[in-house]
Amino acid sequence: MFRHLLPNAMVATVTMLPFLVTGAIGTLAGLDFLGYGLPSSAPSLGELSLQAKQNLQAPWLGFTAFFTFAIMLALLVFIFEGVRDAFDPRKTFR
C-alpha cells in the first residue's frame, strides 16, 4: 500500500492543491472587496481593491492590487506544479 497506492494518490492530491489555494485566496479577496471578509482595519487584497475603486484619482492602487494578485497566484501555481513533478512516481530522471 505504501509503495503503490500512496504515491499515486499523493500526486492527485498535490495536483488539486493549487486550485484550492488560489480559489480560497480569490474568494477571500472577493469577500473583502464586498465588505464581508476580514475587518476593514485588516490589510488584504480585497481591501486594497476596494480602496482603488473608491480612489480612482490614484491609479497605482489598482495596478498594485492587480499585479500583486496576478503574480502571487501565478507563483503559487508554478510552485505547486514543481512540487507535483517532484513527487510524481511515474517520472524517471536519468
C-alpha positions as CSV (number, residue, x, y, z in Angstrom):
1,M,0.0,0.0,0.0
2,F,2.8,2.5,0.9
3,R,4.7,1.6,-2.2
4,H,2.0,1.7,-4.9
5,L,-1.2,3.3,-3.7
6,L,0.1,6.2,-1.6
7,P,2.5,7.8,-4.1
8,N,-0.2,7.8,-6.8
9,A,-2.8,9.2,-4.5
10,M,-0.5,11.9,-3.4
11,V,0.1,13.1,-7.0
12,A,-3.7,13.5,-7.5
13,T,-3.9,15.4,-4.2
14,V,-1.0,17.7,-5.0
15,T,-2.4,18.4,-8.4
16,M,-5.6,19.7,-6.9
17,L,-4.0,21.8,-4.2
18,P,-3.0,24.9,-6.3
19,F,-6.6,25.2,-7.5
20,L,-7.9,25.0,-3.9
21,V,-5.4,27.6,-2.6
22,T,-5.9,30.1,-5.4
23,G,-9.7,29.7,-5.1
24,A,-9.5,30.4,-1.4
25,I,-7.4,33.5,-1.9
26,G,-9.7,34.7,-4.7
27,T,-12.8,34.1,-2.5
28,L,-11.2,35.9,0.4
29,A,-10.3,38.9,-1.7
30,G,-13.8,39.0,-3.2
31,L,-15.4,38.8,0.2
32,D,-13.1,41.6,1.4
33,F,-13.9,43.7,-1.6
34,L,-17.7,43.3,-0.9
35,G,-17.2,44.0,2.8
36,Y,-18.0,40.6,4.2
37,G,-14.4,39.3,4.8
38,L,-11.9,40.4,7.3
39,P,-12.4,43.5,9.4
40,S,-11.9,46.7,7.5
41,S,-8.7,47.5,9.5
42,A,-7.0,44.3,8.3
43,P,-4.8,44.6,5.2
44,S,-5.9,42.4,2.3
45,L,-6.1,42.4,-1.5
46,G,-9.8,42.9,-1.4
47,E,-9.5,45.9,0.8
48,L,-6.8,47.3,-1.5
49,S,-9.1,46.7,-4.5
50,L,-11.9,48.5,-2.7
51,Q,-9.7,51.5,-1.9
52,A,-8.6,51.6,-5.6
53,K,-12.3,51.6,-6.6
54,Q,-13.0,54.4,-4.2
55,N,-9.9,56.5,-5.2
56,L,-9.9,56.5,-9.0
57,Q,-7.6,59.5,-9.0
58,A,-4.8,57.2,-7.6
59,P,-4.4,54.5,-10.3
60,W,-1.3,53.0,-8.6
61,L,-3.7,51.4,-6.1
62,G,-5.5,49.4,-8.7
63,F,-2.3,48.5,-10.5
64,T,-0.7,47.4,-7.2
65,A,-3.7,45.2,-6.3
66,F,-3.9,43.7,-9.8
67,F,-0.2,42.9,-10.2
68,T,0.1,41.6,-6.6
69,F,-2.9,39.3,-7.1
70,A,-1.8,38.1,-10.6
71,I,1.9,37.5,-9.6
72,M,1.0,35.8,-6.3
73,L,-1.4,33.3,-8.0
74,A,0.9,32.6,-10.9
75,L,3.8,31.9,-8.5
76,L,1.6,29.6,-6.3
77,V,0.6,27.6,-9.4
78,F,4.2,27.3,-10.5
79,I,5.4,26.2,-7.1
80,F,2.7,23.6,-6.8
81,E,3.5,22.3,-10.3
82,G,7.1,21.9,-9.3
83,V,6.0,20.0,-6.1
84,R,3.8,17.8,-8.2
85,D,6.6,17.0,-10.6
86,A,8.9,16.2,-7.7
87,F,6.5,13.7,-6.1
88,D,5.4,12.1,-9.4
89,P,6.3,8.4,-9.1
90,R,6.0,7.8,-12.9
91,K,8.6,10.5,-13.8
92,T,12.0,9.0,-14.2
93,F,15.2,11.0,-14.1
94,R,18.3,9.9,-15.9
